[in-house]
Amino acid sequence: MFRFYFFTVILALITLWSCHEEAPPPLSNTTPYEIVYPFVMEKYLPPIYIPSDNPMTEEGVALGRKLFYEEKLSGTGTISCNTCHLPASSYTNNQQFPTGHNGMQETRNTLVLVNLGWMSRNLWDGRAAGLYDHGFMPVNNPIELHDTWTNVMERLNADEEYVTLFKTAFGAETIDSTLVVKALNQFERTMISGNAPFDKHQAGEPTGWSEADFSAALRGFDIFMEETKGDCFHCHGDITNPLWTDNLFHNTGLDINPPDPGLGRITNNPNDIGKFKTPTLRNLVFTGPYMHDGRFGTLEEVVEFYSTGLQASPTIDPLMKRVSEGGVNLTTEEKADLVMFLKSLSDSSYTTNPAFLDPG
């Protein structure tokens, strides 16, 4: 059943890509940017869809990278995208609820930024259709960058360096919000992670782990895939889905009465109450705490919850097994092996990749 749903999602991605006209060539004074895909992405996923009005260029990517760390995008001049998305944390921030403008806190945990070119319905509640839609939101968010696009444009257009960079990348005489988001999107599409120990194993390369540790990870993968044990693959995929998310929304039994409606707040559908986007399992070693509300501080706590802590609610996903028993009740050894598998999906090279770090 999972393979049917997964390949339906992949077919939709391919269809979306093929239904758009081929991207026009970049401006003559720019250099095309070629995305290099890790082995597992190249083997199992279609190429990232590139919008026809925003071809990838070296100049556009470099500009987007600079903007990602630019504090001129915030009302106080002290906050940037990087404030909540730290490289060492795989571009989240390890806070249960991130702190933004004037010390205010968000009400949800920060999602990791990774493999964004393949992601859809962004954010925990899916209110952003994709990268482009999401790109406009932080500036106007009173907790995040806390400003208006009018103010941001005034600052950027008054900066001679940015005027030159936007003219080079886009041929534009005036900077506007659309161009800012396009540049950010170009950079974000390059943020690909696919070099974890489990990825290396699939590519036939040394994992960098001891034989004992990786053997435990492989046992953990078997538990992950076994419907009577971990049964994680229905939402997170298998080796044919290197995103390790189905890009869909589920109520996984966190609360009897979900205090946060999640997707239900966006759709106004009572059947969606308590549903949240399936997060990727990539780089979990770096991204705790976990869940939309950061309630679990360790992977061991997450696995224990799915083993013994499930709570029934009207919208709990039917994929959740043995809810009346609290979950699948794994043994101590099975839980330890499953945690080892989850850790094997963490790519340390992503957190130190110089191509993504602050250019300043």
Backbone torsions as a table, in degrees:
resi	resn	phi	psi	omega
1	MET	NA	-43.9	-179.4
2	PHE	-59.2	-44.7	-176.9
3	ARG	-59.2	-35.4	177.6
4	PHE	-60.5	-48.8	-178.6
5	TYR	-65.9	-41.1	-177.6
6	PHE	-64.3	-47.4	-178.7
7	PHE	-68.9	-24.1	172.3
8	THR	-64.4	-42.7	178.3
9	VAL	-63.5	-46.4	-179.8
10	ILE	-63.0	-41.1	177.7
11	LEU	-60.9	-39.1	178.2
12	ALA	-63.3	-40.3	177.9
13	LEU	-63.0	-45.7	-179.7
14	ILE	-63.1	-42.5	179.4
15	THR	-62.3	-44.3	178.5
16	LEU	-57.8	-44.4	-178.8
17	TRP	-64.4	-44.4	-174.0
18	SER	-75.2	-21.4	-177.7
19	CYS	-80.7	-9.8	179.2
20	HIS	-97.0	147.6	177.8
21	GLU	-64.9	155.4	179.5
22	GLU	-62.6	139.7	-177.3
23	ALA	-61.2	137.4	178.6
24	PRO	-68.8	157.7	178.2
25	PRO	-64.2	148.7	178.1
26	PRO	-66.4	170.3	178.3
27	LEU	-57.2	149.9	-173.3
28	SER	-62.3	-25.0	-179.0
29	ASN	-94.5	11.7	177.7
30	THR	-113.9	165.7	-179.0
31	THR	-112.2	123.0	178.7
32	PRO	-57.5	140.4	178.2
33	TYR	-100.2	125.6	179.5
34	GLU	-102.2	119.0	177.8
35	ILE	-75.1	129.4	176.5
36	VAL	-101.4	119.2	-175.2
37	TYR	-95.8	134.6	172.1
38	PRO	-61.0	162.0	-175.6
39	PHE	-51.0	-49.9	-173.4
40	VAL	-68.8	-32.7	178.0
41	MET	-70.9	-42.9	-179.7
42	GLU	-64.3	-34.1	-177.4
43	LYS	-75.7	-38.4	-167.8
44	TYR	-113.6	-15.8	-174.0
45	LEU	-118.2	151.9	171.1
46	PRO	-69.8	159.9	175.2
47	PRO	-59.0	152.9	176.1
48	ILE	-59.1	133.7	176.5
49	TYR	-71.2	126.5	178.1
50	ILE	-109.4	118.2	-178.8
51	PRO	-58.8	145.8	-176.0
52	SER	-65.1	-24.0	-177.8
53	ASP	-97.9	11.2	-179.6
54	ASN	-148.4	63.7	179.6
55	PRO	-62.9	150.3	-177.9
56	MET	-77.5	127.6	176.4
57	THR	-134.2	154.9	176.2
58	GLU	-57.9	-40.4	-177.8
59	GLU	-68.7	-40.3	179.2
60	GLY	-67.7	-41.6	178.7
61	VAL	-63.6	-44.9	179.9
62	ALA	-62.6	-39.3	178.3
63	LEU	-65.9	-44.2	178.5
64	GLY	-61.5	-39.0	177.3
65	ARG	-62.4	-43.1	178.9
66	LYS	-63.8	-41.5	179.9
67	LEU	-66.8	-31.9	179.9
68	PHE	-59.4	-31.5	-178.6
69	TYR	-103.7	10.0	-172.7
70	GLU	-87.6	119.2	179.9
71	GLU	-80.2	-10.9	174.9
72	LYS	-66.1	-12.3	178.0
73	LEU	-78.1	-8.3	-177.0
74	SER	-108.5	155.8	-179.0
75	GLY	-65.4	-32.0	-179.1
76	THR	-91.0	-11.3	-176.1
77	GLY	70.6	20.8	-177.9
78	THR	-127.0	-1.3	-175.3
79	ILE	-125.5	142.1	175.6
80	SER	-135.4	178.7	174.0
81	CYS	-56.5	-38.3	-178.3
82	ASN	-61.8	-22.6	-178.9
83	THR	-57.3	-39.9	179.4
84	CYS	-101.2	-7.6	-175.6
85	HIS	-127.7	89.2	-172.9
86	LEU	-94.3	134.2	-178.7
87	PRO	-54.0	-46.4	-176.3
88	ALA	-64.0	-19.5	179.4
89	SER	-103.6	24.0	-176.4
90	SER	54.9	38.6	175.0
91	TYR	64.5	37.9	157.9
92	THR	-125.3	-157.9	-173.8
93	ASN	-141.6	5.7	174.4
94	ASN	64.1	14.9	171.2
95	GLN	-99.1	144.4	175.9
96	GLN	-59.9	-48.9	175.5
97	PHE	-130.0	113.6	-174.2
98	PRO	-63.6	147.7	178.5
99	THR	-95.3	130.1	-179.3
100	GLY	-120.0	-132.5	-175.4
101	HIS	-57.7	131.5	172.6
102	ASN	53.6	32.7	177.4
103	GLY	77.4	3.4	179.3
104	MET	-70.9	150.9	-178.3
105	GLN	-111.8	143.2	171.1
106	GLU	-69.0	166.9	179.6
107	THR	-103.6	-0.3	177.5
108	ARG	-134.8	157.0	177.1
109	ASN	-68.9	150.8	-178.8
110	THR	-79.3	124.6	176.2
111	LEU	-71.0	145.3	177.4
112	VAL	-67.2	144.9	173.4
113	LEU	-99.4	105.0	-178.9
114	VAL	-159.7	137.3	177.6
115	ASN	53.0	40.8	-172.4
116	LEU	-68.1	-24.3	-178.7
117	GLY	-63.6	-19.3	178.8
118	TRP	-103.4	-3.1	-174.6
119	MET	-87.5	147.5	176.4
120	SER	-131.9	163.6	-179.0
121	ARG	48.6	64.8	-174.5
122	ASN	-68.9	161.0	-178.7
123	LEU	78.3	160.6	-174.4
124	TRP	-57.1	-35.9	-176.6
125	ASP	-102.0	5.2	174.3
126	GLY	73.4	17.7	-174.9
127	ARG	-73.6	-13.7	175.0
128	ALA	-103.8	125.5	-176.3
129	ALA	-66.5	-29.7	-178.9
130	GLY	-175.4	-166.5	-177.1
131	LEU	-57.4	-46.3	-175.2
132	TYR	-63.4	-48.0	179.4
133	ASP	-61.3	-43.8	-178.6
134	HIS	-63.6	-34.2	-174.0
135	GLY	-60.0	-25.3	-178.7
136	PHE	-83.7	-15.4	-167.5
137	MET	-76.4	-43.4	-172.6
138	PRO	-60.4	-35.4	-178.2
139	VAL	-60.4	-43.7	-177.1
140	ASN	-84.5	-9.0	-178.7
141	ASN	-72.2	124.9	-175.1
142	PRO	-66.8	-20.1	178.9
143	ILE	-94.1	-29.1	-176.3
144	GLU	-85.4	-105.4	-175.5
145	LEU	-82.0	-20.1	167.9
146	HIS	53.9	61.7	177.2
147	ASP	-155.8	-169.7	173.8
148	THR	-119.2	154.2	177.9
149	TRP	-65.0	-30.6	177.2
150	THR	-59.2	-46.4	178.9
151	ASN	-65.8	-42.6	179.9
152	VAL	-61.8	-42.0	-179.6
153	MET	-65.0	-36.8	178.1
154	GLU	-61.5	-42.8	-179.3
155	ARG	-67.8	-43.5	-177.9
156	LEU	-68.7	-39.9	179.8
157	ASN	-70.6	-17.9	176.4
158	ALA	-87.8	-4.0	-178.0
159	ASP	-101.1	110.4	-174.9
160	GLU	-59.8	-36.0	179.9
161	GLU	-62.9	-45.7	179.9
162	TYR	-66.8	-37.8	177.0
163	VAL	-57.6	-43.9	179.4
164	THR	-66.4	-44.2	-177.7
165	LEU	-64.4	-41.4	179.0
166	PHE	-69.5	-36.4	177.9
167	LYS	-65.4	-39.0	179.2
168	THR	-67.8	-43.7	-174.9
169	ALA	-76.7	-36.1	-172.5
170	PHE	-124.6	-4.8	-177.4
171	GLY	69.9	23.2	-174.9
172	ALA	-98.2	137.2	176.1
173	GLU	-82.3	-27.3	-178.3
174	THR	-126.7	137.1	178.7
175	ILE	-83.6	133.4	173.4
176	ASP	-132.1	171.7	-174.5
177	SER	-62.0	-34.9	-179.9
178	THR	-61.0	-42.5	-179.5
179	LEU	-69.1	-36.1	176.3
180	VAL	-60.3	-48.0	-178.8
181	VAL	-65.6	-39.2	178.5
182	LYS	-62.5	-42.0	178.8
183	ALA	-64.7	-45.6	177.2
184	LEU	-59.0	-42.2	179.4
185	ASN	-62.4	-39.2	177.8
186	GLN	-60.2	-46.6	178.6
187	PHE	-62.8	-44.7	-176.4
188	GLU	-63.1	-31.9	179.1
189	ARG	-68.6	-20.9	178.7
190	THR	-81.8	-11.1	-173.6
191	MET	-82.0	75.0	-175.1
192	ILE	-107.7	132.6	178.1
193	SER	-122.3	119.7	179.9
194	GLY	-158.0	35.5	-175.0
195	ASN	-127.7	34.0	177.8
196	ALA	-77.2	165.1	177.6
197	PRO	-52.5	-40.4	179.9
198	PHE	-67.5	-33.3	175.5
199	ASP	-65.8	-43.3	179.4
200	LYS	-62.3	-38.6	177.0
201	HIS	-59.6	-44.0	179.6
202	GLN	-65.8	-30.3	-179.9
203	ALA	-84.4	0.5	-179.2
204	GLY	75.1	24.4	-178.6
205	GLU	-107.6	161.0	174.5
206	PRO	-60.1	137.0	-176.4
207	THR	-81.6	-21.4	-174.2
208	GLY	84.3	-0.6	178.5
209	TRP	-102.3	159.7	173.0
210	SER	-68.8	158.4	179.3
211	GLU	-60.8	-39.0	-178.5
212	ALA	-65.8	-44.1	-178.4
213	ASP	-66.9	-42.0	-177.5
214	PHE	-74.7	-28.9	173.5
215	SER	-62.1	-40.2	176.3
216	ALA	-63.3	-40.0	178.7
217	ALA	-63.1	-39.5	179.1
218	LEU	-67.5	-37.8	174.3
219	ARG	-63.9	-38.5	177.7
220	GLY	-63.5	-36.0	177.2
221	PHE	-64.6	-39.7	177.3
222	ASP	-61.2	-40.0	177.6
223	ILE	-65.9	-42.5	177.1
224	PHE	-54.4	-38.7	-174.6
225	MET	-89.3	-16.8	-173.7
226	GLU	-82.5	121.1	-176.2
227	GLU	-63.3	-29.1	-179.7
228	THR	-88.3	-0.5	179.3
229	LYS	-120.6	-108.4	-177.1
230	GLY	-66.0	-44.1	178.7
231	ASP	50.4	46.3	-177.5
232	CYS	-90.4	-19.8	-168.3
233	PHE	-69.9	-21.5	-178.5
234	HIS	-60.5	-34.6	-179.6
235	CYS	-101.9	-26.7	-173.3
236	HIS	-110.2	-7.7	174.6
237	GLY	87.8	-178.3	178.5
238	ASP	-128.0	-158.7	-175.3
239	ILE	-66.1	-17.1	178.1
240	THR	-84.1	-0.7	178.1
241	ASN	-126.9	81.8	-177.3
242	PRO	-69.3	-0.6	171.9
243	LEU	-78.2	-24.1	-178.7
244	TRP	55.5	38.5	170.1
245	THR	-156.8	148.6	176.4
246	ASP	-90.6	0.7	-178.8
247	ASN	61.2	23.2	-179.6
248	LEU	-117.5	-174.5	-172.3
249	PHE	-124.4	136.0	-176.4
250	HIS	-143.3	147.5	164.9
251	ASN	-97.1	110.5	-173.8
252	THR	-99.9	18.6	171.7
253	GLY	86.1	29.6	179.7
254	LEU	-71.3	-36.2	-173.6
255	ASP	-140.9	147.4	173.9
256	ILE	-67.1	-45.1	175.9
257	ASN	-121.8	93.1	-174.7
258	PRO	-56.0	119.7	179.7
259	PRO	-72.3	-23.1	177.0
260	ASP	-110.9	118.4	-176.3
261	PRO	-69.8	-15.9	177.9
262	GLY	60.2	-129.0	-178.8
263	LEU	-56.9	-31.5	-178.6
264	GLY	-59.7	-29.9	178.3
265	ARG	-68.7	-28.4	-177.9
266	ILE	-85.3	-41.7	-175.8
267	THR	-90.0	-16.6	-173.6
268	ASN	58.3	26.0	178.4
269	ASN	-104.6	118.8	-178.5
270	PRO	-59.7	-22.8	178.2
271	ASN	-72.1	-10.8	-179.1
272	ASP	-101.7	3.2	-179.0
273	ILE	-62.1	130.7	177.6
274	GLY	80.7	7.5	177.8
275	LYS	-92.9	136.4	178.7
276	PHE	-134.1	158.0	-178.8
277	LYS	-65.0	139.5	175.1
278	THR	-66.3	115.8	179.0
279	PRO	-75.5	152.5	173.9
280	THR	-64.9	149.4	175.5
281	LEU	-90.1	2.5	-179.2
282	ARG	-72.5	137.8	170.1
283	ASN	65.6	30.8	-178.5
284	LEU	-62.8	-27.0	178.5
285	VAL	-57.0	-30.0	-173.6
286	PHE	-100.9	-8.3	-162.0
287	THR	-113.2	4.3	179.8
288	GLY	-62.6	160.5	2.0
289	PRO	-74.0	171.5	-167.1
290	TYR	-118.1	160.7	-175.6
291	MET	83.6	166.3	-175.4
292	HIS	-61.3	-24.8	-179.9
293	ASP	-111.0	12.1	175.6
294	GLY	58.4	32.4	-173.3
295	ARG	-75.6	-20.6	-178.3
296	PHE	-110.0	127.2	-176.4
297	GLY	-87.1	-19.7	-176.8
298	THR	-133.7	160.8	175.6
299	LEU	-66.5	-33.0	176.9
300	GLU	-60.1	-39.6	177.7
301	GLU	-65.8	-38.5	178.7
302	VAL	-62.7	-48.0	-179.4
303	VAL	-64.3	-39.2	177.9
304	GLU	-62.6	-39.2	178.6
305	PHE	-59.8	-49.1	-178.4
306	TYR	-69.8	-19.1	178.6
307	SER	-83.8	-39.7	-172.5
308	THR	-136.9	-2.7	-169.1
309	GLY	-112.2	8.0	-176.9
310	LEU	-61.9	141.0	177.6
311	GLN	-124.2	131.1	-178.5
312	ALA	-74.6	141.0	172.6
313	SER	-147.2	164.8	-175.0
314	PRO	-57.2	-27.3	-175.7
315	THR	-110.4	15.1	-179.8
316	ILE	-59.9	140.9	-175.3
317	ASP	-67.3	134.0	178.6
318	PRO	-63.1	-14.5	176.4
319	LEU	-69.4	-20.9	-179.8
320	MET	-71.6	125.6	-171.8
321	LYS	-100.3	146.1	171.9
322	ARG	53.2	46.3	-177.0
323	VAL	-62.0	-37.8	-179.3
324	SER	-63.3	-20.4	177.6
325	GLU	-98.9	5.1	-179.0
326	GLY	85.9	-4.9	-179.2
327	GLY	139.4	-160.9	-171.1
328	VAL	-87.0	-5.8	173.4
329	ASN	52.8	62.7	177.0
330	LEU	-69.6	154.3	174.3
331	THR	-75.2	166.8	178.3
332	THR	-57.6	-42.7	-179.7
333	GLU	-66.9	-40.4	179.8
334	GLU	-64.6	-40.2	178.6
335	LYS	-64.3	-42.0	179.4
336	ALA	-63.8	-41.0	179.2
337	ASP	-67.3	-39.6	179.4
338	LEU	-63.3	-40.9	176.5
339	VAL	-61.5	-39.5	178.7
340	MET	-63.1	-39.0	176.5
341	PHE	-63.3	-45.7	180.0
342	LEU	-58.9	-39.8	178.4
343	LYS	-66.5	-28.9	-178.6
344	SER	-70.6	-7.7	177.3
345	LEU	-93.2	8.2	-177.6
346	SER	-96.3	128.3	-173.4
347	ASP	-109.7	97.5	-177.1
348	SER	-66.4	-25.9	-179.8
349	SER	-66.5	-24.4	179.5
350	TYR	-67.8	-38.3	-176.1
351	THR	-74.7	-14.6	-179.0
352	THR	-118.5	6.2	-176.9
353	ASN	-61.2	115.6	-176.4
354	PRO	-63.1	-20.4	-179.9
355	ALA	-68.2	-17.0	-177.5
356	PHE	-106.9	-7.8	-173.3
357	LEU	-80.4	165.5	-178.2
358	ASP	-57.1	118.0	-179.5
359	PRO	-68.8	-14.9	-179.0
360	GLY	-93.4	NA	NA
